[in-house]
Amino acid sequence: MNQMNSPLIRIGIFYDGNYFLKISDYYYFQHDRKARISLEGLHEFIRHQVAEEEDVDVRLSQIIDSHFFRGRLSATEARDKDRLFHDRLLDDILMNMGIATHYMPLKTRDGRLQEKGIDVWLSLEALELSIHKSLDVVVLIAGDSDYAPLIKKLNTVGTRVMLLNWDFKYTDFKGENRVTRASQQLLDQATYPVQMHEIIDQGLTDGDDLIESLFVNTPEPAAFPSTKPVRPTGPTAAGPVGTIGMSTIKNLKNGFGFVVMPPNNLFFSYADMSEGDFNELQEGDWVEFTVGRNHRDEDCARNVRKVDAPEIPDGAEDDDDDNYGDEHEEHESASSPERL
């Protein structure tokens, strides 16, 4: 390894925000680790990885600049889709890490929200800062082939490119297969392609502290403050908005679930938890919730928290079976995870 009198390795990190959040969601909902990616831990991993590739002491591997690019909902849209709190929470994390944020408005095309122009903006900023700040290594956290021209340009100015990439697949809540994989063009052109999925799985198996630090070990803050209104002592039916109910969880998958509640089972997501961790819930658990309305003007469950099973009086069990039984099993479609 080179001595401490070797030149400082100047690192710039550039995030394709939606790509990174997709990765973080995968580890939180799909992977056995059940935790989100820690930006602080990721930056420390990057310093060590660059030091290894550049053959220098890790103290000479320093992050000079980091930037996060993402399409974003307007405040009104984020509020209506119950994303306002989590968008602000992400902003707080990025701000505390000193990561510069770059947002563009999401555009609606053919009835769908689409992110346009982020790849161009990221590429221009990365190239400009590589030249003006003399970055030695640009770390790209992205997977789209649209970034291939950026890597070519960085190569021409003598900046090495480290590509953090993941390769995984899973089945979403609709039963559809989802695949995340970096473009082969990026892998071929990057100076240091890093297979993060393999490194993480092996590191977790080996108990590697550096890999363990890649994950957040504290529960996510609740989107809604805890309140102490009059609480039910047994199963309830859905009432007007603001009504506090109690029932069981019918099913859970990929960060979404349904609470058994006639006339339609109530949809909720991890963003609706007021206490505890979504990943600790199980089907059949009793939960307390507040009846709310989603952006499609449908009943849903808010302020969800796990509670102890109520004591049901003798003779009441048959009635409960009628109210919460098979006749409601197909009502989940009344609410949809698309609100997120």
C-alpha positions as a Markdown table, in Angstrom:
| # | Residue | x | y | z |
|---|---|---|---|---|
| 1 | Met | 0.0 | 0.0 | 0.0 |
| 2 | Asn | 1.2 | 3.5 | -0.8 |
| 3 | Gln | 2.6 | 5.6 | 2.1 |
| 4 | Met | 0.8 | 8.6 | 3.7 |
| 5 | Asn | 2.7 | 11.0 | 1.5 |
| 6 | Ser | 0.7 | 9.8 | -1.5 |
| 7 | Pro | -1.8 | 12.3 | -3.1 |
| 8 | Leu | -5.2 | 12.7 | -1.6 |
| 9 | Ile | -7.9 | 10.8 | -3.6 |
| 10 | Arg | -10.8 | 13.2 | -4.1 |
| 11 | Ile | -14.2 | 11.5 | -4.4 |
| 12 | Gly | -17.5 | 12.8 | -5.7 |
| 13 | Ile | -20.7 | 10.8 | -5.2 |
| 14 | Phe | -23.7 | 11.1 | -7.5 |
| 15 | Tyr | -27.0 | 9.5 | -6.7 |
| 16 | Asp | -29.8 | 8.7 | -9.0 |
| 17 | Gly | -32.3 | 9.2 | -6.2 |
| 18 | Asn | -35.1 | 6.9 | -7.4 |
| 19 | Tyr | -32.7 | 4.1 | -8.1 |
| 20 | Phe | -31.2 | 4.4 | -4.6 |
| 21 | Leu | -34.6 | 4.5 | -2.9 |
| 22 | Lys | -35.6 | 1.4 | -4.9 |
| 23 | Ile | -32.5 | -0.3 | -3.5 |
| 24 | Ser | -33.2 | 0.8 | 0.0 |
| 25 | Asp | -36.9 | -0.4 | -0.2 |
| 26 | Tyr | -35.7 | -3.8 | -1.4 |
| 27 | Tyr | -33.5 | -4.3 | 1.6 |
| 28 | Tyr | -36.3 | -3.0 | 3.9 |
| 29 | Phe | -39.2 | -5.0 | 2.5 |
| 30 | Gln | -37.7 | -8.0 | 0.5 |
| 31 | His | -34.3 | -8.9 | 1.8 |
| 32 | Asp | -33.8 | -10.9 | 5.0 |
| 33 | Arg | -31.9 | -8.0 | 6.6 |
| 34 | Lys | -35.2 | -5.9 | 6.8 |
| 35 | Ala | -33.5 | -2.6 | 7.1 |
| 36 | Arg | -32.9 | 0.5 | 5.0 |
| 37 | Ile | -29.6 | 1.6 | 3.6 |
| 38 | Ser | -27.7 | 4.0 | 5.8 |
| 39 | Leu | -26.2 | 6.9 | 3.8 |
| 40 | Glu | -23.5 | 7.4 | 6.5 |
| 41 | Gly | -22.6 | 3.8 | 6.4 |
| 42 | Leu | -22.6 | 3.8 | 2.6 |
| 43 | His | -20.2 | 6.7 | 2.4 |
| 44 | Glu | -17.8 | 5.0 | 4.8 |
| 45 | Phe | -18.0 | 1.8 | 2.7 |
| 46 | Ile | -17.2 | 3.9 | -0.4 |
| 47 | Arg | -14.1 | 5.5 | 1.2 |
| 48 | His | -12.8 | 2.0 | 2.0 |
| 49 | Gln | -13.7 | 0.6 | -1.4 |
| 50 | Val | -12.0 | 3.5 | -3.2 |
| 51 | Ala | -8.9 | 3.2 | -1.0 |
| 52 | Glu | -8.7 | -0.5 | -1.9 |
| 53 | Glu | -9.0 | 0.0 | -5.6 |
| 54 | Glu | -6.6 | 3.0 | -5.6 |
| 55 | Asp | -4.2 | 1.2 | -3.3 |
| 56 | Val | -3.9 | 4.0 | -0.8 |
| 57 | Asp | -4.5 | 4.4 | 3.0 |
| 58 | Val | -8.2 | 4.9 | 3.7 |
| 59 | Arg | -7.3 | 8.2 | 5.4 |
| 60 | Leu | -6.3 | 9.5 | 1.9 |
| 61 | Ser | -9.6 | 8.5 | 0.4 |
| 62 | Gln | -11.9 | 11.5 | 1.1 |
| 63 | Ile | -15.4 | 12.4 | -0.1 |
| 64 | Ile | -15.3 | 16.0 | -1.4 |
| 65 | Asp | -18.8 | 16.3 | -2.9 |
| 66 | Ser | -22.0 | 14.3 | -2.9 |
| 67 | His | -25.2 | 15.1 | -4.8 |
| 68 | Phe | -28.7 | 13.5 | -4.9 |
| 69 | Phe | -31.0 | 13.9 | -7.9 |
| 70 | Arg | -34.6 | 12.9 | -8.0 |
| 71 | Gly | -38.0 | 13.7 | -9.5 |
| 72 | Arg | -40.4 | 15.0 | -6.9 |
| 73 | Leu | -44.1 | 15.5 | -6.3 |
| 74 | Ser | -45.4 | 19.0 | -5.5 |
| 75 | Ala | -46.2 | 19.6 | -1.9 |
| 76 | Thr | -50.0 | 19.3 | -2.6 |
| 77 | Glu | -49.5 | 16.0 | -4.5 |
| 78 | Ala | -47.2 | 14.6 | -1.8 |
| 79 | Arg | -49.8 | 15.5 | 0.9 |
| 80 | Asp | -52.6 | 13.9 | -1.0 |
| 81 | Lys | -50.5 | 10.7 | -1.5 |
| 82 | Asp | -49.4 | 10.7 | 2.1 |
| 83 | Arg | -45.7 | 11.2 | 1.0 |
| 84 | Leu | -45.1 | 14.7 | 2.5 |
| 85 | Phe | -43.7 | 13.4 | 5.8 |
| 86 | His | -41.4 | 10.9 | 4.2 |
| 87 | Asp | -40.1 | 13.3 | 1.6 |
| 88 | Arg | -39.3 | 15.7 | 4.4 |
| 89 | Leu | -37.6 | 13.0 | 6.4 |
| 90 | Leu | -35.4 | 12.1 | 3.5 |
| 91 | Asp | -34.5 | 15.8 | 3.1 |
| 92 | Asp | -33.5 | 15.9 | 6.8 |
| 93 | Ile | -31.2 | 12.9 | 6.3 |
| 94 | Leu | -29.6 | 14.3 | 3.2 |
| 95 | Met | -29.1 | 17.7 | 4.8 |
| 96 | Asn | -27.5 | 16.3 | 7.9 |
| 97 | Met | -25.1 | 14.3 | 5.7 |
| 98 | Gly | -24.2 | 17.4 | 3.7 |
| 99 | Ile | -25.5 | 15.9 | 0.5 |
| 100 | Ala | -26.7 | 18.5 | -2.0 |
| 101 | Thr | -30.2 | 17.9 | -3.3 |
| 102 | His | -31.4 | 18.5 | -6.9 |
| 103 | Tyr | -35.1 | 18.0 | -7.6 |
| 104 | Met | -37.2 | 18.2 | -10.7 |
| 105 | Pro | -41.0 | 18.1 | -10.8 |
| 106 | Leu | -42.5 | 14.8 | -11.8 |
| 107 | Lys | -44.5 | 15.1 | -15.0 |
| 108 | Thr | -47.8 | 13.3 | -15.8 |
| 109 | Arg | -47.8 | 11.5 | -19.1 |
| 110 | Asp | -50.6 | 9.1 | -20.2 |
| 111 | Gly | -52.0 | 9.2 | -16.7 |
| 112 | Arg | -48.7 | 8.2 | -15.1 |
| 113 | Leu | -46.1 | 10.2 | -13.2 |
| 114 | Gln | -42.8 | 10.2 | -15.0 |
| 115 | Glu | -39.3 | 11.4 | -14.2 |
| 116 | Lys | -37.8 | 13.2 | -17.1 |
| 117 | Gly | -34.4 | 15.0 | -17.3 |
| 118 | Ile | -32.8 | 13.8 | -14.1 |
| 119 | Asp | -30.2 | 11.7 | -16.0 |
| 120 | Val | -29.1 | 14.7 | -18.1 |
| 121 | Trp | -28.9 | 17.0 | -15.1 |
| 122 | Leu | -26.9 | 14.6 | -13.1 |
| 123 | Ser | -24.5 | 14.0 | -16.0 |
| 124 | Leu | -23.9 | 17.7 | -16.6 |
| 125 | Glu | -23.3 | 18.3 | -12.9 |
| 126 | Ala | -21.0 | 15.3 | -12.5 |
| 127 | Leu | -18.8 | 16.3 | -15.5 |
| 128 | Glu | -18.6 | 20.0 | -14.5 |
| 129 | Leu | -17.7 | 19.2 | -10.9 |
| 130 | Ser | -15.2 | 16.6 | -12.0 |
| 131 | Ile | -13.3 | 19.2 | -14.0 |
| 132 | His | -13.6 | 22.2 | -11.7 |
| 133 | Lys | -13.0 | 20.3 | -8.4 |
| 134 | Ser | -10.4 | 17.9 | -9.9 |
| 135 | Leu | -12.2 | 14.8 | -8.7 |
| 136 | Asp | -10.1 | 11.7 | -9.0 |
| 137 | Val | -13.0 | 9.2 | -8.6 |
| 138 | Val | -16.7 | 9.7 | -9.3 |
| 139 | Val | -18.9 | 7.2 | -7.6 |
| 140 | Leu | -22.1 | 6.6 | -9.6 |
| 141 | Ile | -25.1 | 5.1 | -7.8 |
| 142 | Ala | -27.3 | 4.4 | -10.8 |
| 143 | Gly | -28.2 | 1.6 | -13.2 |
| 144 | Asp | -29.6 | 3.2 | -16.4 |
| 145 | Ser | -27.8 | 3.0 | -19.7 |
| 146 | Asp | -28.5 | 6.7 | -20.2 |
| 147 | Tyr | -25.4 | 7.3 | -17.9 |
| 148 | Ala | -23.1 | 5.6 | -20.4 |
| 149 | Pro | -22.1 | 8.9 | -22.2 |
| 150 | Leu | -21.3 | 10.4 | -18.8 |
| 151 | Ile | -18.8 | 7.6 | -18.0 |
| 152 | Lys | -17.2 | 8.0 | -21.4 |
| 153 | Lys | -16.8 | 11.7 | -20.9 |
| 154 | Leu | -15.3 | 11.2 | -17.4 |
| 155 | Asn | -12.8 | 8.7 | -18.8 |
| 156 | Thr | -11.7 | 11.3 | -21.4 |
| 157 | Val | -10.9 | 13.9 | -18.6 |
| 158 | Gly | -9.0 | 11.2 | -16.6 |
| 159 | Thr | -11.6 | 10.7 | -13.8 |
| 160 | Arg | -12.1 | 7.1 | -12.7 |
| 161 | Val | -15.6 | 5.9 | -12.3 |
| 162 | Met | -16.8 | 3.5 | -9.6 |
| 163 | Leu | -20.2 | 2.1 | -10.3 |
| 164 | Leu | -22.2 | 0.7 | -7.3 |
| 165 | Asn | -24.7 | -1.7 | -8.8 |
| 166 | Trp | -27.2 | -4.2 | -7.6 |
| 167 | Asp | -28.8 | -7.3 | -9.3 |
| 168 | Phe | -31.9 | -8.7 | -7.7 |
| 169 | Lys | -35.5 | -9.7 | -8.5 |
| 170 | Tyr | -38.6 | -10.2 | -6.4 |
| 171 | Thr | -42.4 | -10.5 | -6.7 |
| 172 | Asp | -44.4 | -7.3 | -5.9 |
| 173 | Phe | -47.7 | -7.0 | -4.1 |
| 174 | Lys | -49.5 | -7.4 | -7.5 |
| 175 | Gly | -47.8 | -10.8 | -8.1 |
| 176 | Glu | -45.6 | -9.3 | -10.8 |
| 177 | Asn | -41.9 | -10.1 | -11.1 |
| 178 | Arg | -39.6 | -7.1 | -10.6 |
| 179 | Val | -36.0 | -7.0 | -11.7 |
| 180 | Thr | -33.3 | -4.4 | -10.8 |
| 181 | Arg | -30.1 | -4.7 | -12.7 |
| 182 | Ala | -27.4 | -2.2 | -13.9 |
| 183 | Ser | -27.0 | -1.7 | -17.6 |
| 184 | Gln | -24.2 | -3.9 | -19.1 |
| 185 | Gln | -22.9 | -0.8 | -20.9 |
| 186 | Leu | -22.3 | 0.9 | -17.5 |
| 187 | Leu | -20.6 | -2.2 | -16.1 |
| 188 | Asp | -18.3 | -2.5 | -19.2 |
| 189 | Gln | -17.3 | 1.2 | -19.1 |
| 190 | Ala | -16.9 | 1.8 | -15.4 |
| 191 | Thr | -13.3 | 1.7 | -14.0 |
| 192 | Tyr | -14.4 | 0.0 | -10.8 |
| 193 | Pro | -17.7 | -1.9 | -11.2 |
| 194 | Val | -18.8 | -3.0 | -7.7 |
| 195 | Gln | -21.3 | -5.8 | -7.3 |
| 196 | Met | -23.0 | -4.6 | -4.2 |
| 197 | His | -25.5 | -7.4 | -3.8 |
| 198 | Glu | -22.7 | -10.0 | -3.7 |
| 199 | Ile | -20.6 | -8.0 | -1.3 |
| 200 | Ile | -23.5 | -7.3 | 1.1 |
| 201 | Asp | -24.7 | -10.9 | 1.2 |
| 202 | Gln | -21.2 | -12.2 | 1.8 |
| 203 | Gly | -20.5 | -9.5 | 4.4 |
| 204 | Leu | -23.7 | -10.2 | 6.3 |
| 205 | Thr | -22.8 | -13.9 | 6.3 |
| 206 | Asp | -19.3 | -13.2 | 7.6 |
| 207 | Gly | -20.5 | -10.6 | 10.2 |
| 208 | Asp | -18.4 | -7.9 | 8.6 |
| 209 | Asp | -18.8 | -4.7 | 10.6 |
| 210 | Leu | -18.3 | -2.4 | 7.6 |
| 211 | Ile | -21.2 | -4.2 | 5.8 |
| 212 | Glu | -23.4 | -4.2 | 8.9 |
| 213 | Ser | -22.9 | -0.4 | 9.1 |
| 214 | Leu | -24.5 | -0.1 | 5.7 |
| 215 | Phe | -27.9 | -0.5 | 7.3 |
| 216 | Val | -30.0 | 1.7 | 9.6 |
| 217 | Asn | -30.5 | 0.0 | 13.0 |
| 218 | Thr | -33.2 | 2.3 | 14.4 |
| 219 | Pro | -36.9 | 2.2 | 13.6 |
| 220 | Glu | -38.3 | 4.7 | 11.2 |
| 221 | Pro | -40.0 | 7.7 | 12.8 |
| 222 | Ala | -43.8 | 7.6 | 12.7 |
| 223 | Ala | -45.6 | 9.7 | 10.2 |
| 224 | Phe | -48.3 | 10.6 | 12.7 |
| 225 | Pro | -47.9 | 11.6 | 16.3 |
| 226 | Ser | -49.2 | 9.4 | 19.0 |
| 227 | Thr | -52.5 | 10.6 | 20.5 |
| 228 | Lys | -54.6 | 9.4 | 23.4 |
| 229 | Pro | -58.3 | 9.5 | 22.4 |
| 230 | Val | -60.9 | 7.1 | 23.7 |
| 231 | Arg | -59.9 | 3.7 | 22.4 |
| 232 | Pro | -62.0 | 0.7 | 21.6 |
| 233 | Thr | -61.9 | -2.4 | 23.7 |
| 234 | Gly | -63.0 | -4.9 | 21.1 |
| 235 | Pro | -63.6 | -5.3 | 17.3 |
| 236 | Thr | -65.2 | -2.4 | 15.6 |
| 237 | Ala | -66.7 | -1.5 | 12.2 |
| 238 | Ala | -65.5 | 1.3 | 10.0 |
| 239 | Gly | -67.1 | 4.7 | 10.9 |
| 240 | Pro | -66.7 | 8.2 | 9.7 |
| 241 | Val | -63.2 | 9.7 | 9.0 |
| 242 | Gly | -61.4 | 10.1 | 12.3 |
| 243 | Thr | -63.1 | 7.1 | 14.0 |
| 244 | Ile | -60.7 | 4.9 | 15.9 |
| 245 | Gly | -61.1 | 1.2 | 15.1 |
| 246 | Met | -59.7 | -2.1 | 16.2 |
| 247 | Ser | -59.4 | -5.3 | 14.0 |
| 248 | Thr | -56.9 | -7.8 | 12.7 |
| 249 | Ile | -54.5 | -7.7 | 9.8 |
| 250 | Lys | -55.8 | -9.8 | 6.9 |
| 251 | Asn | -52.6 | -9.9 | 4.8 |
| 252 | Leu | -49.2 | -8.2 | 4.4 |
| 253 | Lys | -46.9 | -7.9 | 1.5 |
| 254 | Asn | -44.0 | -5.6 | 0.3 |
| 255 | Gly | -44.8 | -2.7 | 2.7 |
| 256 | Phe | -48.6 | -2.8 | 2.3 |
| 257 | Gly | -51.4 | -4.6 | 4.1 |
| 258 | Phe | -55.2 | -4.7 | 4.8 |
| 259 | Val | -57.1 | -4.5 | 8.0 |
| 260 | Val | -60.2 | -6.7 | 8.2 |
| 261 | Met | -63.1 | -4.2 | 8.3 |
| 262 | Pro | -66.6 | -4.4 | 6.7 |
| 263 | Pro | -67.9 | -3.4 | 4.3 |
| 264 | Asn | -64.4 | -3.2 | 2.7 |
| 265 | Asn | -61.1 | -4.3 | 4.1 |
| 266 | Leu | -59.0 | -1.1 | 4.8 |
| 267 | Phe | -55.7 | -0.6 | 3.0 |
| 268 | Phe | -52.6 | 0.7 | 4.9 |
| 269 | Ser | -48.9 | 1.0 | 4.2 |
| 270 | Tyr | -45.7 | 1.3 | 6.2 |
| 271 | Ala | -46.2 | 5.1 | 6.0 |
| 272 | Asp | -49.4 | 4.8 | 8.0 |
| 273 | Met | -47.7 | 3.3 | 11.1 |
| 274 | Ser | -47.9 | 5.5 | 14.2 |
| 275 | Glu | -45.9 | 3.1 | 16.4 |
| 276 | Gly | -43.6 | 0.2 | 15.9 |
| 277 | Asp | -42.0 | -1.2 | 12.8 |
| 278 | Phe | -44.1 | -2.4 | 9.8 |
| 279 | Asn | -41.8 | -5.4 | 9.4 |
| 280 | Glu | -42.7 | -6.7 | 12.8 |
| 281 | Leu | -46.4 | -7.1 | 12.0 |
| 282 | Gln | -47.8 | -10.5 | 11.1 |
| 283 | Glu | -51.1 | -11.5 | 9.6 |
| 284 | Gly | -53.7 | -12.0 | 12.3 |
| 285 | Asp | -52.2 | -9.4 | 14.6 |
| 286 | Trp | -54.6 | -7.0 | 16.3 |
| 287 | Val | -54.1 | -3.4 | 15.4 |
| 288 | Glu | -55.7 | -0.1 | 16.3 |
| 289 | Phe | -56.2 | 2.5 | 13.6 |
| 290 | Thr | -57.9 | 5.7 | 12.6 |
| 291 | Val | -60.3 | 5.6 | 9.6 |
| 292 | Gly | -59.0 | 7.9 | 6.9 |
| 293 | Arg | -59.5 | 8.7 | 3.2 |
| 294 | Asn | -56.9 | 8.3 | 0.5 |
| 295 | His | -56.4 | 10.4 | -2.6 |
| 296 | Arg | -59.0 | 8.2 | -4.4 |
| 297 | Asp | -61.6 | 9.1 | -1.8 |
| 298 | Glu | -61.7 | 5.6 | -0.4 |
| 299 | Asp | -61.6 | 4.5 | 3.2 |
| 300 | Cys | -58.2 | 3.4 | 4.5 |
| 301 | Ala | -56.5 | 2.9 | 7.8 |
| 302 | Arg | -54.2 | 5.6 | 9.3 |
| 303 | Asn | -52.2 | 5.8 | 12.6 |
| 304 | Val | -51.9 | 2.0 | 12.6 |
| 305 | Arg | -50.3 | 0.4 | 15.7 |
| 306 | Lys | -50.2 | -3.1 | 17.1 |
| 307 | Val | -52.3 | -3.8 | 20.2 |
| 308 | Asp | -53.1 | -6.8 | 22.4 |
| 309 | Ala | -56.0 | -9.0 | 21.3 |
| 310 | Pro | -59.2 | -7.9 | 23.1 |
| 311 | Glu | -61.1 | -10.2 | 25.3 |
| 312 | Ile | -64.2 | -11.2 | 23.4 |
| 313 | Pro | -67.2 | -12.1 | 25.6 |
| 314 | Asp | -68.5 | -15.7 | 25.5 |
| 315 | Gly | -71.0 | -16.3 | 22.7 |
| 316 | Ala | -69.8 | -13.3 | 20.7 |
| 317 | Glu | -67.3 | -15.3 | 18.6 |
| 318 | Asp | -69.9 | -16.5 | 16.1 |
| 319 | Asp | -71.0 | -13.0 | 15.4 |
| 320 | Asp | -67.5 | -11.9 | 14.8 |
| 321 | Asp | -66.9 | -14.7 | 12.4 |
| 322 | Asp | -69.9 | -13.4 | 10.4 |
| 323 | Asn | -68.6 | -9.9 | 10.3 |
| 324 | Tyr | -65.0 | -10.6 | 9.5 |
| 325 | Gly | -65.2 | -13.8 | 7.5 |
| 326 | Asp | -64.9 | -15.1 | 4.0 |
| 327 | Glu | -67.5 | -12.7 | 2.6 |
| 328 | His | -65.0 | -9.9 | 2.8 |
| 329 | Glu | -61.9 | -11.7 | 1.5 |
| 330 | Glu | -62.1 | -10.2 | -2.0 |
| 331 | His | -62.6 | -6.6 | -1.0 |
| 332 | Glu | -58.9 | -5.6 | -0.9 |
| 333 | Ser | -59.2 | -4.2 | -4.5 |
| 334 | Ala | -61.3 | -1.3 | -3.2 |
| 335 | Ser | -58.1 | 0.4 | -2.0 |
| 336 | Ser | -54.8 | 0.3 | -3.8 |
| 337 | Pro | -51.1 | 0.7 | -3.0 |
| 338 | Glu | -50.8 | 2.9 | -6.1 |
| 339 | Arg | -51.5 | 5.9 | -3.8 |
| 340 | Leu | -47.8 | 5.8 | -2.9 |
